[in-house]
Amino acid sequence: MDALDLKILGCLKENARANATEIGSRINLSTSAVIERIRKMETSGLIRQYTVLLDPRMDNALTAFIYVRLDHPKYYEGFVDAVNAHSFIAECYYIAGDFDFILRVVTVRGVTLERVLNDIKSIPGVSLTRTNVVLSTNKREVCTLPPEE
């Protein structure tokens, strides 16, 4: 990945629906070169998908971050498998510190969040959870790019 790929990714980050001609004119590259570079990034797995980012005020979402501590590392794989199978868990990060994981959970109602929390607590090896409910979102980006040099 070079500086031109980063510029292409920056354009796609702003507007994933931008076509190769628009991107090319912004970064001074031919349309065919932009198409080729995007295809390479898709083929390599660098670009995994294109998606829609909803405004949190419009979708009535209730978002919570749940910190999870496991009893022992032997529970790692089972925990990750259970999390991956759960539809309300949007993200899962293995972290350093007092907890082992942080989960981003998105529901519509508090009763659903309660059910998800109980589901998480019932996963073998979970010894402690801590939940923070999001009151408002001030910044949310789908991806970040390395700084330009």
C-alpha positions in Angstrom: 0.0 0.0 0.0 1.4 3.4 -1.0 0.4 7.0 -0.8 -2.0 6.7 -3.7 -3.8 3.8 -2.2 -4.2 5.8 1.0 -5.7 8.7 -1.0 -8.1 6.3 -2.6 -9.1 4.9 0.7 -9.6 8.4 2.1 -12.0 9.2 -0.8 -13.9 6.0 -0.2 -14.0 6.7 3.5 -15.7 10.0 2.8 -18.1 8.5 0.2 -18.0 4.7 -0.5 -20.3 5.4 -3.5 -17.8 7.7 -5.2 -16.9 6.3 -8.6 -13.4 5.8 -10.0 -13.6 8.8 -12.2 -14.5 11.1 -9.3 -11.7 9.6 -7.2 -9.2 9.9 -10.1 -9.9 13.5 -10.6 -9.5 14.3 -6.9 -6.1 12.5 -6.7 -4.8 13.1 -10.2 -4.9 9.5 -11.3 -6.6 7.8 -14.3 -9.9 6.1 -13.9 -8.4 2.7 -15.0 -5.6 3.1 -12.4 -8.1 3.8 -9.7 -10.2 0.8 -10.6 -7.1 -1.5 -10.7 -5.9 -0.3 -7.3 -9.4 -0.7 -5.7 -9.7 -4.2 -7.2 -6.3 -5.1 -5.7 -7.3 -3.8 -2.3 -10.5 -5.8 -2.5 -8.8 -9.0 -3.6 -6.1 -8.7 -0.9 -8.8 -8.3 1.7 -7.7 -4.8 2.7 -11.2 -3.6 1.6 -13.6 -6.1 3.1 -17.0 -4.5 2.4 -18.9 -1.3 1.7 -21.6 -0.4 4.1 -24.0 2.2 5.4 -23.4 4.3 8.5 -26.7 5.2 10.2 -27.1 8.4 12.2 -27.5 7.3 15.8 -30.3 9.8 16.3 -32.3 8.3 13.5 -32.2 4.6 14.3 -33.3 4.6 18.0 -30.3 2.5 18.9 -29.3 1.8 22.5 -25.5 1.3 22.5 -23.6 -0.2 25.4 -20.0 -1.1 25.9 -19.6 -4.3 28.0 -16.2 -5.1 29.5 -15.7 -8.8 30.1 -13.2 -10.7 32.3 -12.6 -14.4 31.8 -11.5 -16.8 34.6 -8.8 -18.4 32.5 -7.3 -18.1 28.9 -8.6 -21.6 28.2 -12.1 -20.0 27.8 -10.9 -17.6 25.0 -12.0 -19.6 22.0 -15.4 -20.6 23.4 -16.0 -17.0 24.4 -15.1 -15.7 20.9 -17.3 -18.3 19.2 -20.3 -17.4 21.4 -19.8 -13.6 20.8 -19.5 -14.2 17.0 -22.8 -16.1 17.0 -24.7 -13.3 18.9 -26.5 -10.9 16.6 -26.7 -7.9 19.1 -22.9 -7.9 19.6 -21.6 -5.5 17.0 -17.9 -5.5 17.9 -15.5 -7.5 20.1 -12.0 -6.5 21.0 -9.4 -8.5 23.0 -7.8 -5.9 25.2 -5.0 -5.5 27.8 -5.8 -4.2 31.3 -8.2 -5.2 34.0 -10.6 -6.9 31.6 -10.0 -9.3 28.7 -12.6 -8.0 26.2 -14.7 -5.0 25.4 -17.9 -5.6 23.4 -20.1 -3.0 21.6 -23.7 -4.0 21.9 -26.5 -2.4 19.9 -30.1 -2.9 20.8 -33.3 -0.9 20.6 -34.7 -1.5 24.1 -33.3 -1.8 27.6 -35.0 -5.2 28.1 -33.1 -6.5 25.1 -29.8 -5.1 26.5 -30.6 -6.9 29.8 -31.1 -10.2 27.9 -27.8 -9.7 26.0 -26.0 -9.0 29.2 -27.4 -12.2 30.8 -26.4 -14.1 27.7 -22.8 -12.8 28.0 -22.7 -13.6 31.7 -23.8 -17.2 31.0 -20.9 -17.9 28.6 -18.5 -20.4 30.2 -15.5 -18.7 31.8 -17.0 -15.2 32.2 -16.2 -14.1 35.7 -17.0 -10.4 35.7 -18.7 -7.8 33.4 -19.0 -4.0 33.6 -21.5 -2.2 31.4 -21.4 1.4 30.2 -24.5 2.7 28.3 -23.8 5.4 25.7 -25.8 8.6 26.2 -24.6 10.3 23.0 -22.1 9.8 20.2 -19.8 12.7 19.4 -17.6 11.1 16.9 -17.9 7.8 15.0 -15.9 6.6 12.1 -16.0 3.3 10.4 -12.3 3.2 9.6 -9.2 5.2 10.3 -6.3 5.6 7.9 -2.6 6.1 8.7 -1.6 9.7 8.7 -0.3 11.0 5.4 3.4 11.8 5.3 
